[in-house]
Amino acid sequence: MSEQPPQAERELDRSEVPDYLDLLRLDDRGIVVAGAGQGIGRQTSHALAQAGARVVCMDYDADAAEHVASEIDGVPIAADARERADIEKVLKTAEARLGRVDGVVDIIGMAKYVPLTSTTDEDWEWTQGMVLRHAFYLTQLGAKMMRQSGGGSMAFVASVSGISSAPLHAAYGAAKAGLMSLVRSAAVELGPKGIRVNAVAPGVVWTPRIAAMLGDDLKKTQEDNSPLRRVAQTSDIAAALLFLMSDLSGYVNGQTLVVDGGVTAKFPFPMEF
């Protein structure tokens, strides 16, 4: 076995050290947030704006879009993300108001809680529209516009329901699994164009809608089930999306980051430590 050279003779690492905090900055980048009106979308809009981005706040609810845009000096726009023409309008507005489009964050998604054997064709099609179709439009149309800016980043909100089972909302789980596949395919195809595509997969997030639906008793159940002993807040997901949109994640591409507090890492039945 060869001996190590004396300390004085070794080549020391003198590679450049970046400003890691500066890599988190998004100064003057134009970013579209789809589903910005409440919950994760509102928190993400704030996170991006705090990092210096100029944000287009898109939501189906015009009042909600206006409200969030007024909080961050953003650009509000009402649109139905399930319609290709509406997405085209949003992206053209973003380019006109911001001068360029450097990023897209898509928060939109909703489930119908129906047993698989009772899921109708209408339920299935509705879910595809609410979960997957808008992601396809934003990826396809957004990439064409982002290429003009020299690249950028896209981030989508998937779900652990697309990784494990999704009882009572199988259509939602199937669509979220499709979304994660779309993210991987887009990352491979668009990477050479300088466009990164990633996703986050939350577990239960205490959004205003979920809080109203589940109530305090089920919140306690979710807290007890989490290794962190708390339920995810919308800001937890926004923080992960900010990371994926920034240059701090500059070599992360085609990935889905699970943000569930460790719930899916647990052994299948409860254990106390």
Disulfide bonds with the S-S distance in Angstrom:
none
